[in-house]
Amino acid sequence: MIIFRYLTREILLTMAAVAGVLLLVIMGSRFIRYFTDAAEGDIPASILGNLMLYHLPGFLELILPLAFFLGILLAYGQLYLNSEITVLVACGISPVRLLQVSLVPATLVAVLVGLCSLWLTPAGALKTETTLEEQRSRLDFTALAPGRFQDFGGGRTAYTEAFSDDGQQMQEVFISERQRRRDGTPETAVTRAGSGYQTVDPETGSRFLVLADGERYSVEPGRFEAERLKFETYAVRLSLGSEQRDLDVAEHATTAELFGDGSGQARAQLQWRLSLPLMVFILTLMAMPLSRVNPRQGRFAKLLPAIFLHICYLSLLLAALDAIGRGSLPATVGMWPIHGVFLALGLGLLMHNQRRGMR
């Protein structure tokens, strides 16, 4: 038990350090992307924390297998450098016994990865898209930063002086739009209103911006006259209901729903979710022999080949996911041959390592 606790602690501590660094880098990159969108007014800054939380399971399901793989390599590599493995073998600890010890934390990691891939990641992906879709349909103009002109694309520039306390009512609104008349003549429409808010038609799903107490000017380039419209209430359609995204895709479906769906996309997604926990055990088989180094090589000697193997493994699974979804690869074949190849590679490396001995 002392040896078991010692080896398990070394593996998990190293894995935690690697996973922390990788998670910090990936989440930092995604946060910068969302922060840029928030600065440009595409999404409100108040939902950034929720979006990052929803993405966390998707990051972990990819990071944990790699972190555990590198954790075994680095932890056991250090044991080889310190000749601790030599002492363990001299005390009767065989390579098979070391593998059994490593499979215990591997089972724990596989359970965590399975929890993410089978349940948390699809739920988080659906929640992310739902949140962003709600912002697109409800907060297109309320994502404005008060006191600042912002470009919304399509030749539309908007400005608001302030928001009400609940954040739904805009005050002192200015909108400039590039549009064309019925005869195709370009013109610029400038609208100023004392207040405005957004609403969605429950029947059609179309989104409207309702302005109150304002004026609208239509100006044609090169002309010395303009049209002026004074209104008490003026509604501008921002988008059609048909523009709403379809969230009913295999990526967002629960695992139970995928089992009952016979489509290629559903079967590809189901095999992908099952492959990630299985990958942890196969990577453990490959990591054991790859961690063997001599003191002159250093503990990082086989790190680059190991990372290359992991990248090949993951890339082949992603390619199979796309091929099954497109129908170019039968779902009955699926990703299982890829797992079989790397399982055979791991067993071959393990047998070769045993024949050489650990002396």
FENWO-V403419 format. One record per pair of residues at least 6 apart in sequence whose ideal C-beta (glycine too) atoms are under 8 Angstrom apart, sorted by the first residue. I is the first residue (numbers start at 1). J is the second residue. If there is no record, write none. Layout:
i & j
I & J
I & J
This chain:
i & j
3 & 88
3 & 93
3 & 101
4 & 101
4 & 104
7 & 75
7 & 98
7 & 101
7 & 102
8 & 101
8 & 104
8 & 105
10 & 75
10 & 78
10 & 79
11 & 68
11 & 71
11 & 72
11 & 75
11 & 76
11 & 102
11 & 105
12 & 71
12 & 105
13 & 71
13 & 75
14 & 70
14 & 71
14 & 72
14 & 74
14 & 75
15 & 64
15 & 67
15 & 68
15 & 70
15 & 71
15 & 105
15 & 109
16 & 67
16 & 71
18 & 66
18 & 67
18 & 70
18 & 71
18 & 74
19 & 60
19 & 63
19 & 64
19 & 67
22 & 63
22 & 66
22 & 67
23 & 59
23 & 60
23 & 63
26 & 59
26 & 63
27 & 52
27 & 55
27 & 56
27 & 59
30 & 52
30 & 55
31 & 48
31 & 52
34 & 43
34 & 48
34 & 51
34 & 52
35 & 45
35 & 48
37 & 43
38 & 44
38 & 45
38 & 48
40 & 150
41 & 143
41 & 144
41 & 145
41 & 150
41 & 152
42 & 143
43 & 51
43 & 132
43 & 135
43 & 139
43 & 143
44 & 135
44 & 139
44 & 142
44 & 143
47 & 131
47 & 135
50 & 131
51 & 128
51 & 131
51 & 132
53 & 124
54 & 124
54 & 125
54 & 127
54 & 128
54 & 131
55 & 124
55 & 128
56 & 124
57 & 116
57 & 120
57 & 121
57 & 123
57 & 124
58 & 116
58 & 121
58 & 124
58 & 125
60 & 112
60 & 113
60 & 116
61 & 113
61 & 116
61 & 117
61 & 121
61 & 276
62 & 276
62 & 314
64 & 109
64 & 112
64 & 113
64 & 116
64 & 280
65 & 109
65 & 113
65 & 276
65 & 279
65 & 280
65 & 283
65 & 310
66 & 310
68 & 105
68 & 106
68 & 109
68 & 280
68 & 283
68 & 284
69 & 283
69 & 284
69 & 286
69 & 287
69 & 306
69 & 310
70 & 303
70 & 306
70 & 307
72 & 102
72 & 284
72 & 287
72 & 288
72 & 291
73 & 287
73 & 290
73 & 291
73 & 299
73 & 302
73 & 303
73 & 306
74 & 299
74 & 300
74 & 303
75 & 291
76 & 85
76 & 287
76 & 288
76 & 291
76 & 292
77 & 291
77 & 293
77 & 299
77 & 300
77 & 301
77 & 302
78 & 299
79 & 85
79 & 88
80 & 291
80 & 292
80 & 293
80 & 294
80 & 295
80 & 299
81 & 293
81 & 295
81 & 298
81 & 299
83 & 295
85 & 98
85 & 358
86 & 358
86 & 359
88 & 98
89 & 358
89 & 359
95 & 288
95 & 350
95 & 353
95 & 354
95 & 358
96 & 354
98 & 288
99 & 284
99 & 285
99 & 288
99 & 350
102 & 284
102 & 287
102 & 288
103 & 281
103 & 284
106 & 280
106 & 281
106 & 284
109 & 280
110 & 277
110 & 278
110 & 280
110 & 281
111 & 277
113 & 276
113 & 277
113 & 279
113 & 280
114 & 276
114 & 277
116 & 276
117 & 272
117 & 273
117 & 274
117 & 276
117 & 277
118 & 255
118 & 273
118 & 274
119 & 254
119 & 255
121 & 273
122 & 251
122 & 252
122 & 253
122 & 254
122 & 255
122 & 273
123 & 254
125 & 251
125 & 252
126 & 247
126 & 252
129 & 245
129 & 247
129 & 252
130 & 247
133 & 244
133 & 245
133 & 247
135 & 143
136 & 239
136 & 244
137 & 200
137 & 205
137 & 207
137 & 239
137 & 244
138 & 198
138 & 200
138 & 207
139 & 198
140 & 152
140 & 198
140 & 207
140 & 209
140 & 238
140 & 239
141 & 152
141 & 158
141 & 160
141 & 170
141 & 196
141 & 198
141 & 209
141 & 238
142 & 163
142 & 167
142 & 168
142 & 170
142 & 198
144 & 150
144 & 158
144 & 159
144 & 160
144 & 170
146 & 160
146 & 161
146 & 162
146 & 163
147 & 159
147 & 161
147 & 162
148 & 159
149 & 157
149 & 158
149 & 159
150 & 157
150 & 158
150 & 159
151 & 157
152 & 158
154 & 178
155 & 177
155 & 178
155 & 179
156 & 175
156 & 176
156 & 177
156 & 178
157 & 175
157 & 176
157 & 177
158 & 173
158 & 174
158 & 175
158 & 176
159 & 173
159 & 174
159 & 175
160 & 170
160 & 171
160 & 172
160 & 173
160 & 174
160 & 196
161 & 171
161 & 172
161 & 173
162 & 170
162 & 171
162 & 172
163 & 169
163 & 170
163 & 171
164 & 170
164 & 171
168 & 197
168 & 198
169 & 195
169 & 196
169 & 197
170 & 195
170 & 196
170 & 197
171 & 194
171 & 195
172 & 193
172 & 194
172 & 195
173 & 191
173 & 192
173 & 193
173 & 194
173 & 195
173 & 196
173 & 211
173 & 214
174 & 190
174 & 191
174 & 192
175 & 190
175 & 191
175 & 192
175 & 236
176 & 188
176 & 189
176 & 190
176 & 191
177 & 188
177 & 189
177 & 190
177 & 191
178 & 186
178 & 187
178 & 188
179 & 186
179 & 187
179 & 188
179 & 189
180 & 186
180 & 187
181 & 187
185 & 220
186 & 220
186 & 221
187 & 218
187 & 219
187 & 220
187 & 221
188 & 218
188 & 219
188 & 220
188 & 221
189 & 216
189 & 217
189 & 218
189 & 219
190 & 216
190 & 217
190 & 219
191 & 211
191 & 214
191 & 215
191 & 216
191 & 217
191 & 234
191 & 236
192 & 214
192 & 215
192 & 216
193 & 211
193 & 212
193 & 213
193 & 214
193 & 215
193 & 234
194 & 212
194 & 213
194 & 214
195 & 211
195 & 212
195 & 213
196 & 209
196 & 210
196 & 211
196 & 212
197 & 209
197 & 210
198 & 207
198 & 208
198 & 209
198 & 210
198 & 238
199 & 207
199 & 208
199 & 210
200 & 206
200 & 207
200 & 208
201 & 207
201 & 208
201 & 241
204 & 240
204 & 241
205 & 240
205 & 241
205 & 242
205 & 244
206 & 237
206 & 239
206 & 240
206 & 241
207 & 237
207 & 238
207 & 239
208 & 235
208 & 236
208 & 237
208 & 238
209 & 235
209 & 236
209 & 238
210 & 233
210 & 234
210 & 235
210 & 236
211 & 231
211 & 233
211 & 234
211 & 235
211 & 236
212 & 232
212 & 233
212 & 234
213 & 231
213 & 232
214 & 230
214 & 231
214 & 234
215 & 228
215 & 229
215 & 230
215 & 231
216 & 228
216 & 229
216 & 231
216 & 234
217 & 226
217 & 227
217 & 228
217 & 229
218 & 226
218 & 227
218 & 229
219 & 226
220 & 226
249 & 265
250 & 258
250 & 261
250 & 263
250 & 265
250 & 266
250 & 268
250 & 269
250 & 325
251 & 269
253 & 261
253 & 266
253 & 269
255 & 270
255 & 273
257 & 266
258 & 266
258 & 267
258 & 269
258 & 270
258 & 273
259 & 270
261 & 267
264 & 324
264 & 325
264 & 326
264 & 327
264 & 331
265 & 325
267 & 324
267 & 331
267 & 334
268 & 320
268 & 321
268 & 322
268 & 324
268 & 325
268 & 331
268 & 334
269 & 321
269 & 325
271 & 320
271 & 321
271 & 324
271 & 331
271 & 334
271 & 335
271 & 336
272 & 317
272 & 321
272 & 335
275 & 317
275 & 335
275 & 339
278 & 339
279 & 313
279 & 314
279 & 317
279 & 339
282 & 313
282 & 339
282 & 342
282 & 343
282 & 346
283 & 310
283 & 313
283 & 346
284 & 346
285 & 343
285 & 346
285 & 347
285 & 349
285 & 350
286 & 306
286 & 309
286 & 342
286 & 345
286 & 346
286 & 349
287 & 306
288 & 349
288 & 350
288 & 353
289 & 349
289 & 350
289 & 352
289 & 353
290 & 302
290 & 305
290 & 306
290 & 309
290 & 349
291 & 302
292 & 302
292 & 353
292 & 358
293 & 299
293 & 301
293 & 302
309 & 342
309 & 345
313 & 338
313 & 342
316 & 338
317 & 335
317 & 338
320 & 329
320 & 334
320 & 335
320 & 338
321 & 335
323 & 329
324 & 330
324 & 331
324 & 334
324 & 335
